[in-house]
């Protein structure tokens, strides 16, 4: 397996994990909010980015998807502390930091 193949395999696994976390965060946050108060989601854009990845796995498509996940999680950080507890807020911030590292890694790899 080449280094690039290993990198892509790890990246795809990391993305799957982060997508699961974003789904989990959405469920956890939205269960406390009325429908009208729930933050806007990036589902449509994320799905388009995932479809783009199926067509072409390059720096732009990976970077776009990862940045959309950051935007989605940042929407939860904008909610009041009564909705997003401090411990979960810290977990979201940690995941955002991990996503930003992945973006930097992808952009440095120039796929």
Buried (B, 14 or more C-beta within 10 A) or exposed (E): EEEEEEBBEEBEEBBEEBBEBBEEBBEBBBEEEEEEEBBEBBEEBBEBBBEBBEEEEEBEBBBBBBBBBBBBBEBBEEBEEEBBEEEBBEBBEEBBEBBEEBBEBBBEBEB
